[in-house]
Amino acid sequence: TSTSFGSSVSFQTLMIPLLNPQAITIDNVDTFFQFPAQPPVGIVLLFHGCEHDGMHWFTLPEERAIVKFLLSHGYAVIAFSSQDREGSKCWDASFPASQNADAVRVSQVFPRVLEKALGGDKGKRLPLYGIGASSGGIFVTIFHQLIPFHGMEIIVSPGNAKALTWAQEQSQIKPRIAFVYMPKD
């Protein structure tokens, strides 16, 4: 495409290559994961926004850039899909996590996904991080109550205020939290 400066940029140079995630469904929870070439240094759980699903982390441009960066730095990535697959596709925003349908179902499936993906209990010793976009940003803060993260990135979302307070006051693991906003916010 041409720019206002008259130079030309090939669309191919802007493309991030498609990734090759594996897909698995356990107890009706759609999960997509990919691991780096070397043994992982940590695990990052990815939570999509409304109108999306876990596979979008591997197909949409911004999400692919995040996944590619994580893989290049040695992190395994696991993306889950929310229970709502017919309506808004948003994550359940109920707090506490024990009363959140999505949090309960993902927390029950997560250990089995780890075992199937990594084999044995190798993943249990790795640091765990969470990234959530939009409704996934709210969800990741709630999910920390059931499966604690060492750090969270919350993209274009305020998170859940009660969950964030709980994470800082009562959680055994006090996660570092990064909020990523859009300039128009």
C-alpha positions in Angstrom: 0.0 0.0 0.0 1.2 3.6 -0.6 1.8 5.9 2.3 1.3 9.7 2.3 5.1 10.0 1.9 5.1 8.2 -1.4 6.9 5.1 -0.2 5.5 1.7 -0.6 5.2 -1.0 2.1 4.5 -4.5 1.1 1.5 -6.1 2.9 3.6 -9.3 3.3 6.2 -7.5 5.5 3.5 -6.4 7.9 2.0 -9.9 8.3 2.7 -11.9 11.3 2.9 -15.6 10.3 0.0 -17.8 11.3 0.7 -19.8 14.4 0.0 -23.5 14.7 -1.9 -24.1 18.0 -3.2 -27.5 19.1 -6.8 -27.6 20.0 -8.4 -29.7 22.7 -11.9 -29.9 24.2 -12.2 -31.3 27.7 -15.6 -31.2 29.4 -16.9 -28.8 26.8 -14.1 -26.3 27.4 -12.4 -25.4 24.1 -8.7 -24.8 24.6 -5.9 -23.9 22.2 -2.2 -24.1 23.1 1.2 -23.7 21.7 4.6 -24.2 23.2 8.0 -22.8 22.4 10.7 -24.9 20.7 12.7 -25.1 23.9 11.3 -26.2 27.3 9.0 -23.4 28.6 10.1 -20.9 31.2 6.5 -20.2 32.2 2.9 -20.5 31.2 0.6 -17.7 30.1 -3.1 -18.2 30.1 -5.0 -16.1 27.5 -8.6 -14.9 27.9 -10.4 -13.3 24.9 -12.9 -10.5 24.8 -16.5 -10.5 23.9 -17.5 -11.8 20.4 -14.3 -13.8 20.3 -13.0 -17.2 21.3 -9.7 -18.7 22.4 -8.6 -19.4 18.8 -8.6 -15.7 18.0 -5.4 -15.3 20.0 -3.7 -17.2 17.2 -5.5 -15.6 14.2 -6.1 -11.8 14.9 -3.1 -9.5 14.2 -2.6 -7.9 17.6 -3.3 -11.2 19.5 -0.9 -13.1 17.2 1.8 -10.5 17.9 1.4 -11.1 21.6 1.5 -14.9 21.2 4.5 -14.8 18.9 6.4 -12.5 21.4 5.6 -14.9 24.3 6.6 -17.9 22.4 9.9 -16.3 21.3 10.7 -15.6 24.9 10.1 -19.2 26.0 6.6 -19.0 27.3 3.9 -21.7 26.7 0.5 -20.1 25.8 -2.9 -21.6 26.6 -6.1 -19.9 25.4 -9.5 -20.9 26.6 -13.0 -20.0 25.2 -15.8 -18.7 27.4 -18.8 -20.9 28.1 -21.1 -18.5 26.1 -20.6 -19.5 22.5 -24.0 -18.4 21.1 -24.6 -14.9 22.6 -22.1 -12.2 23.4 -19.3 -14.7 23.9 -18.2 -12.7 27.0 -16.7 -14.3 30.1 -18.8 -14.6 33.2 -18.1 -11.5 35.4 -19.5 -12.9 38.6 -17.4 -12.6 41.8 -16.3 -14.5 43.9 -14.8 -17.0 41.5 -16.4 -19.9 43.3 -19.8 -18.6 42.0 -18.4 -17.9 38.5 -19.4 -20.6 36.0 -16.5 -19.9 33.6 -13.9 -19.7 36.4 -15.1 -23.0 37.9 -15.1 -24.9 34.6 -11.7 -23.5 33.4 -10.1 -24.2 36.8 -11.3 -27.8 36.7 -10.0 -28.4 33.2 -6.7 -26.5 33.5 -4.7 -29.2 35.3 -5.8 -31.8 32.7 -4.9 -29.5 29.8 -1.5 -29.0 31.4 -1.0 -32.7 31.8 -2.1 -33.5 28.2 0.0 -30.6 26.7 3.2 -31.0 28.8 2.9 -34.5 30.1 3.1 -35.4 33.8 3.3 -32.6 36.3 6.0 -30.5 34.5 3.8 -27.5 34.2 2.9 -27.3 37.9 6.4 -26.0 38.7 6.4 -23.2 36.1 5.4 -19.6 36.9 1.9 -18.8 35.7 0.7 -15.5 34.2 -2.6 -14.4 32.8 -3.6 -12.0 30.0 -7.1 -10.9 29.5 -8.5 -8.5 26.8 -11.8 -6.6 27.5 -14.2 -9.1 29.2 -11.1 -11.4 29.5 -9.4 -8.6 31.5 -12.3 -8.7 34.0 -12.2 -12.5 34.0 -8.5 -12.9 34.6 -8.7 -10.8 37.8 -11.5 -13.1 39.0 -9.8 -16.3 37.9 -6.8 -15.4 40.0 -8.9 -16.4 43.1 -8.9 -20.0 42.0 -5.6 -20.3 40.1 -3.2 -17.7 41.3 -1.0 -15.8 38.8 2.4 -14.4 39.3 1.4 -11.5 37.1 -1.5 -10.3 35.0 -1.9 -8.1 32.0 -5.3 -6.5 31.6 -5.9 -5.1 28.1 -8.6 -2.4 27.5 -10.4 -3.3 30.7 -10.5 -2.1 34.3 -10.6 -5.6 35.7 -13.0 -6.5 38.5 -12.5 -4.1 41.4 -13.5 -6.6 44.1 -11.2 -9.3 42.6 -8.3 -6.8 42.4 -8.8 -5.8 46.0 -8.9 -9.5 47.0 -5.8 -10.2 45.1 -3.8 -7.5 46.9 -5.2 -8.1 50.4 -5.9 -11.8 50.7 -4.2 -13.8 47.9 -1.1 -15.9 48.9 0.5 -14.7 45.6 0.4 -11.0 45.1 0.5 -10.6 41.3 2.1 -7.8 39.5 -0.6 -6.2 37.3 -0.2 -4.2 34.1 -3.1 -2.3 32.6 -2.9 -1.7 28.9 -5.3 0.9 27.6 -6.1 2.4 24.2 -5.2 6.0 23.7 -8.9 6.9 22.9 -9.9 5.5 26.4 
